[in-house]
Amino acid sequence: MPNPKRRHTRARRDSRRSQNWKLEIKELAPCGQCGALRVSHRVCPSCGSYNGKVEVTKKAPKKETGGEQK
């Protein structure tokens, strides 16, 4: 079995052993306007408001024409 040529530092050893590579679940907070859950400090995806003001207006969904285009 090969042996290491140099000793690894404590920091290098501990960073390898740490569990900081795991992803954390984002905390969700209710929107002040509509009450939907949203990520903190972000625009609400359902109503488009941030900090009590409407920042992004919602677009109406596109209507399908019925004919297929090729």
Contacts in CASP RR format, 6 or more apart in sequence:
PFRMAT RR
TARGET T0000
AUTHOR 0000-0000-0000
METHOD contacts of the structure
MODEL  1
MPNPKRRHTRARRDSRRSQNWKLEIKELAPCGQCGALRVSHRVCPSCGSY
NGKVEVTKKAPKKETGGEQK
26 39 0 8 1.000
27 39 0 8 1.000
27 40 0 8 1.000
28 37 0 8 1.000
28 38 0 8 1.000
28 39 0 8 1.000
28 40 0 8 1.000
29 37 0 8 1.000
29 38 0 8 1.000
29 39 0 8 1.000
29 40 0 8 1.000
30 36 0 8 1.000
30 37 0 8 1.000
30 38 0 8 1.000
31 37 0 8 1.000
31 38 0 8 1.000
31 44 0 8 1.000
31 46 0 8 1.000
31 47 0 8 1.000
31 49 0 8 1.000
32 44 0 8 1.000
32 49 0 8 1.000
32 52 0 8 1.000
33 44 0 8 1.000
33 47 0 8 1.000
33 48 0 8 1.000
33 49 0 8 1.000
33 52 0 8 1.000
33 54 0 8 1.000
34 44 0 8 1.000
34 46 0 8 1.000
34 47 0 8 1.000
34 49 0 8 1.000
36 44 0 8 1.000
36 45 0 8 1.000
36 46 0 8 1.000
36 47 0 8 1.000
38 44 0 8 1.000
38 45 0 8 1.000
38 46 0 8 1.000
42 50 0 8 1.000
43 49 0 8 1.000
43 50 0 8 1.000
43 55 0 8 1.000
43 56 0 8 1.000
44 50 0 8 1.000
47 54 0 8 1.000
47 58 0 8 1.000
48 54 0 8 1.000
48 55 0 8 1.000
48 56 0 8 1.000
48 57 0 8 1.000
48 58 0 8 1.000
49 55 0 8 1.000
END
